[in-house]
Amino acid sequence: MKRLEGKTALVTGAARGIGAAIATAFVENGAFVYLSDLDDPLGQMLSAALGSQARYVHLDVREECQWQAAMTQILVERAGLHVLVNNAGITGFEGGCFMHDPEHVSLEDWRAVHRTNLDGVFLGCKHAIPVMRQSASAGSIINISSRSGLVGVPGAAAYAASKAAMRNHSKTVALYCAEQGLPIRCNSIHPAAVLTPMWEPILGDGPEREIRMRELVQDCPMRRFGRPEEVAAVAVMLASDEAAYMN
């Protein structure tokens, strides 16, 4: 029997990178997966490639009404939700602005990062809990935080702060569900440098790319970038009943 057989999951930011790897691993392990993103063509392409056990839904994690619509669709089509992976996130560098240190980051950029990275997770947890209440089996909420939320990043103040807040909110959700007597676990994963498209604005494609890559992993014990599939393997474990005591 596959590790996620019979489970329905929703993965945000699933069109590429870590989210795509998680969605793929979930399907391979028997889950029915809703992939969500803002990049509809890319998300639909991946969903089609994964076959009948995957379905794409457009979801802007910053908008509460879209969370409500997605949960309603999942309830109608699947009668419940077992796993939510809050993966959608931004660094703030996507638009080419690299002024994100504590002294120079603009309030507008600070708020934009938090609106996706933190508000999106808050809304996901808020609307997943009542849907998971209706399921006869246990639920698992997995929030993709970052090592940056543990150690801070001088040049990415908003990103690091949002990921730290995500870690703490995961603890709050876990405690709340336990106090309510709900069989819903909540955990956060804290990847270090994982090579995904999110890094491209920082790495560039010039002759200095390889030098930048080596510099960025100097403080990682493995001295290399991680792979999305390595994060996905942890997500599979946390989504499975094998992790029933991990909270």
C-alpha positions as CSV (number, residue, x, y, z in Angstrom):
1,M,0.0,0.0,0.0
2,K,1.3,3.4,-0.9
3,R,2.1,5.8,2.0
4,L,-0.7,8.3,1.2
5,E,-3.3,6.0,-0.3
6,G,-6.8,7.4,0.1
7,K,-5.7,10.9,1.2
8,T,-6.7,14.1,-0.4
9,A,-4.1,16.9,-0.4
10,L,-3.9,20.6,-1.4
11,V,-0.4,22.0,-2.2
12,T,-0.1,25.7,-2.8
13,G,2.6,27.2,-5.0
14,A,2.7,23.8,-6.8
15,A,3.5,24.9,-10.4
16,R,7.2,24.6,-9.9
17,G,10.1,24.2,-7.4
18,I,9.4,22.6,-4.0
19,G,5.7,22.7,-4.5
20,A,5.8,20.8,-7.8
21,A,8.1,18.2,-6.2
22,I,5.8,17.7,-3.2
23,A,2.7,17.4,-5.5
24,T,4.5,14.9,-7.6
25,A,5.7,12.8,-4.6
26,F,2.2,12.9,-3.1
27,V,0.6,11.5,-6.3
28,E,3.4,8.9,-6.5
29,N,2.5,7.8,-3.0
30,G,-1.2,7.4,-3.7
31,A,-2.8,10.8,-2.8
32,F,-5.3,12.7,-4.8
33,V,-3.7,16.2,-5.1
34,Y,-5.1,19.6,-5.8
35,L,-2.3,21.7,-7.2
36,S,-2.7,25.5,-6.8
37,D,-0.8,28.4,-8.0
38,L,-1.1,31.8,-9.8
39,D,0.7,30.5,-12.9
40,D,-2.2,28.7,-14.4
41,P,-0.5,27.4,-17.6
42,L,2.4,25.9,-15.7
43,G,0.1,24.5,-13.0
44,Q,-2.3,23.0,-15.5
45,M,0.7,21.4,-17.4
46,L,2.0,19.7,-14.3
47,S,-1.5,18.6,-13.3
48,A,-2.0,17.0,-16.7
49,A,1.4,15.3,-16.5
50,L,0.5,13.8,-13.1
51,G,-2.7,12.3,-14.5
52,S,-6.1,11.4,-13.0
53,Q,-4.9,11.7,-9.4
54,A,-4.2,15.5,-9.8
55,R,-6.3,18.5,-10.4
56,Y,-5.3,22.2,-10.8
57,V,-7.1,25.0,-9.0
58,H,-6.2,28.7,-9.3
59,L,-5.6,30.1,-5.8
60,D,-4.1,33.4,-4.7
61,V,-3.2,32.6,-1.1
62,R,-3.5,36.3,-0.2
63,E,-7.3,36.3,-0.9
64,E,-9.6,34.8,1.7
65,C,-12.5,34.4,-0.8
66,Q,-10.3,32.2,-3.0
67,W,-9.4,30.0,-0.1
68,Q,-13.1,29.6,0.7
69,A,-13.8,28.7,-3.0
70,A,-11.1,26.2,-3.1
71,M,-12.2,24.5,0.1
72,T,-15.8,24.4,-1.1
73,Q,-14.7,22.7,-4.3
74,I,-12.6,20.1,-2.4
75,L,-15.6,19.3,-0.1
76,V,-18.0,18.9,-3.1
77,E,-15.6,16.8,-5.1
78,R,-13.7,14.8,-2.5
79,A,-15.9,15.2,0.7
80,G,-12.9,16.2,2.8
81,L,-9.2,17.2,3.0
82,H,-6.5,15.2,4.8
83,V,-3.3,17.2,4.0
84,L,-2.6,20.9,3.4
85,V,0.9,22.0,2.3
86,N,1.3,25.8,2.6
87,N,4.2,26.1,0.2
88,A,3.4,29.3,-1.8
89,G,5.9,32.0,-0.9
90,I,8.1,34.8,-2.3
91,T,11.4,36.3,-1.4
92,G,10.6,39.9,-2.4
93,F,13.4,39.8,-5.0
94,E,11.2,38.7,-7.8
95,G,10.7,42.2,-9.2
96,G,14.4,42.9,-9.3
97,C,14.5,45.0,-6.0
98,F,17.4,43.8,-3.8
99,M,17.0,46.5,-1.1
100,H,15.7,44.2,1.6
101,D,18.0,44.8,4.5
102,P,16.5,46.1,7.8
103,E,17.5,49.7,7.0
104,H,16.4,50.1,3.4
105,V,13.5,47.7,2.8
106,S,10.4,49.7,1.9
107,L,7.2,49.3,3.9
108,E,5.4,48.3,0.7
109,D,7.9,45.5,0.0
110,W,7.9,44.3,3.6
111,R,4.1,44.1,3.5
112,A,4.0,42.3,0.1
113,V,6.3,39.5,1.4
114,H,4.3,39.1,4.6
115,R,1.0,39.1,2.7
116,T,2.0,36.0,0.7
117,N,4.3,34.2,3.1
118,L,2.4,34.8,6.4
119,D,-1.1,35.9,5.6
120,G,-1.3,33.0,3.0
121,V,-0.4,30.5,5.7
122,F,-2.7,32.0,8.2
123,L,-5.6,31.8,5.8
124,G,-4.7,28.3,4.7
125,C,-4.7,27.0,8.3
126,K,-7.9,28.9,9.1
127,H,-9.9,27.4,6.3
128,A,-8.3,23.9,6.4
129,I,-9.1,23.2,10.0
130,P,-13.0,23.2,9.7
131,V,-12.8,21.1,6.5
132,M,-10.4,18.6,8.2
133,R,-12.9,18.5,11.1
134,Q,-15.3,16.8,8.8
135,S,-13.0,14.0,7.8
136,A,-13.1,10.7,9.7
137,S,-9.3,10.3,9.5
138,A,-6.4,12.4,10.8
139,G,-5.3,15.6,9.2
140,S,-1.8,17.1,8.6
141,I,-0.9,20.7,7.9
142,I,2.6,21.2,6.6
143,N,4.0,24.7,6.4
144,I,7.1,25.3,4.3
145,S,9.2,27.7,6.3
146,S,12.9,28.2,5.9
147,R,16.3,28.1,7.7
148,S,16.1,31.9,7.2
149,G,13.3,31.9,9.9
150,L,15.7,30.4,12.4
151,V,18.9,32.4,11.8
152,G,17.9,35.7,10.1
153,V,19.2,37.1,6.8
154,P,20.7,40.6,6.8
155,G,19.8,41.2,3.1
156,A,16.3,39.6,3.3
157,A,14.6,41.1,6.4
158,A,11.0,40.6,5.3
159,Y,11.5,37.1,4.1
160,A,13.3,35.9,7.2
161,A,10.8,37.6,9.5
162,S,7.9,36.0,7.6
163,K,9.4,32.6,7.8
164,A,10.1,32.9,11.5
165,A,6.4,33.9,12.1
166,M,5.3,30.9,10.0
167,R,7.3,28.6,12.3
168,N,5.6,30.1,15.4
169,H,2.2,30.0,13.9
170,S,2.6,26.4,13.1
171,K,3.2,25.8,16.8
172,T,0.1,27.8,17.7
173,V,-2.0,25.8,15.2
174,A,-0.7,22.5,16.6
175,L,-1.5,23.5,20.1
176,Y,-4.9,24.8,19.2
177,C,-5.9,21.6,17.4
178,A,-4.6,19.5,20.3
179,E,-6.6,21.5,22.8
180,Q,-9.7,21.2,20.7
181,G,-9.2,17.4,20.7
182,L,-8.8,17.4,16.9
183,P,-6.7,14.7,15.2
184,I,-5.0,17.5,13.1
185,R,-1.2,17.9,13.3
186,C,0.7,20.9,12.2
187,N,4.5,21.0,11.4
188,S,6.9,23.3,9.6
189,I,9.8,22.3,7.4
190,H,12.8,24.5,7.3
191,P,14.8,24.0,4.1
192,A,18.2,25.7,3.7
193,A,19.4,26.5,0.2
194,V,17.3,24.5,-2.2
195,L,17.9,25.1,-5.8
196,T,14.6,26.3,-7.3
197,P,13.5,29.1,-9.7
198,M,13.2,31.4,-6.7
199,W,17.0,31.6,-6.6
200,E,17.4,32.7,-10.2
201,P,17.2,36.5,-9.6
202,I,20.0,36.2,-7.1
203,L,22.2,33.8,-8.9
204,G,21.9,35.3,-12.4
205,D,23.3,33.6,-15.5
206,G,26.6,35.3,-16.0
207,P,30.2,34.0,-15.3
208,E,29.8,34.8,-11.6
209,R,26.9,32.3,-11.1
210,E,29.0,29.4,-10.0
211,I,31.0,31.6,-7.6
212,R,27.7,32.9,-6.1
213,M,26.4,29.3,-5.8
214,R,29.5,28.2,-3.9
215,E,29.3,31.2,-1.6
216,L,25.7,30.7,-0.8
217,V,26.2,27.1,0.5
218,Q,29.4,27.7,2.5
219,D,27.5,27.6,5.8
220,C,25.5,24.4,4.9
221,P,27.1,21.3,6.3
222,M,26.6,19.5,3.0
223,R,28.3,22.3,1.0
224,R,25.7,22.1,-1.8
225,F,22.2,23.2,-2.7
226,G,19.4,20.9,-1.7
227,R,17.1,19.4,-4.3
228,P,13.3,19.9,-4.2
229,E,12.8,16.2,-4.1
230,E,14.7,16.0,-0.8
231,V,12.2,18.4,0.8
232,A,9.3,16.5,-0.8
233,A,10.5,13.3,0.9
234,V,10.1,15.0,4.3
235,A,6.6,16.3,3.4
236,V,5.5,12.8,2.4
237,M,6.6,11.5,5.8
238,L,4.8,14.3,7.6
239,A,1.6,13.8,5.6
240,S,1.6,10.0,6.2
241,D,0.2,8.2,9.2
242,E,3.8,7.2,10.1
243,A,4.2,10.7,11.6
244,A,1.1,10.4,13.8
245,Y,3.1,11.6,16.9
246,M,5.1,14.3,15.2
247,N,3.5,17.7,16.0
